[in-house]
Amino acid sequence: MTSTVSGALPPATAYHRVPIRLLNRCLYFANAVGIGRVHFSADTLMAKASVETGLADFGDKRFLEPFHLICDGLNNEARLNPVGARLTQMSLMRLLRHRLWAEDLISRHPEILAREIRAPLVIVGLARSGTTRLHRLLAADPGFLHLKAWESVNPVPGPASFRARASGQKDPRITATEQGLKAVLYMSPQIASVHPLGAFEVEEEVGLLQHAFSSQLFEVITHLPSFARYLMQTDQTYAYEYMVRLMKIISWWRGDDDRPWVLKTPQHMQDLDALLSVFPDARLVCSHRDPIKVVGSACSMAWNSLVRDTDTVDPHGVGQEWLNKTDAMVRKTQKVRASVPAEQQIDVLYQDINADWRAVIEQIYEYFGLPLSDQALTGMQDWLDRNARHKHGAHNYRLADFGLDEGQVDQRLLYYRKRFNIPYERKNPHLASGASV
């Protein structure tokens, strides 16, 4: 992406609250005279984390390759403003501390790794295709285990968590997550309409993948094109193995039984082969939505995340990047799914979820032979009643703001629409009459 802002969207700085703008201005001045400048060095950050925790084992060293690549991108590609650089540094330190605590915990409690996670129900779909709603509906069934947001962000109990549990106090990881989310919503209030946030909300496991430094979260929040290419082109089995390691820690801490997990993150569209390597018995619920709407919404999601920590974002660059990424993820997923047994995968349409969610849920349970209790259905309806659509404001966006048009997007992804018979949510841009199909 270049630094030129085009289209109808305002510059990134228009999204920054006045105190943040003033703070950035002061820090820019300090940086110019050599004070407080942030440089990202993997070795320096790891040494600092070791000093803070008194630990030295970061676990499997395969994380070093993507971690070094992220640091290089942050220094040379990201164009972070001073506040954004400090927030990013804090996030990297959090991940490193959790890696250190994880290895220390497992060394003292090797029984953690003996836990088994069998046949998870995994929602596989592009961002903005109804995956969050479907995930949270299924998580309302007490027959499934799931992650809360605070567990995804802070999965490993450190010394303070053990002290809090011993004294009957609130886990400090929850407090840290609540404070972090308040900061996010202060700096980026528009995010709430894109993805509902809350420390106790059902959340996806992309935060666990982030601890392997192999997560789409990095490229959604920060402009890291070299890392994004690496992530798309490199086998991510290690990251998924580390995700399972963290899931076992979370399950051990909670004292879970052997109920199956329900999982979801759009990254599975990119790394379905890696997911199936660690969960060969996974049951896949594959959701599909009009790609015109998916691409526009994904561009808006990325834009609203990127503008927080930088002063220059090109919306047309965002559009091209996410159109290309969507195409690549769909093609890779279709290729992997071709070798998955039919009894392990089912397709559902976003439109059908909207029209009759209960019928879609019943279809999923019947297909996989799962018991669907009245308690589960009641829990799902209660979640819907508490979380009406647009509760946090409507998510508004236009493809034109990102240098794209409906015909262009539809032509690029028409093979996907035809493969799964995905209906248009508006009008077919390729029909001269504009008639719906």
Order of alpha helices (4+ residues) and beta strands (2+ residues): alpha-alpha-alpha-alpha-beta-alpha-beta-alpha-alpha-alpha-alpha-beta-alpha-alpha-alpha-alpha-beta-alpha-beta-alpha-alpha-beta-alpha-alpha-alpha-alpha-alpha
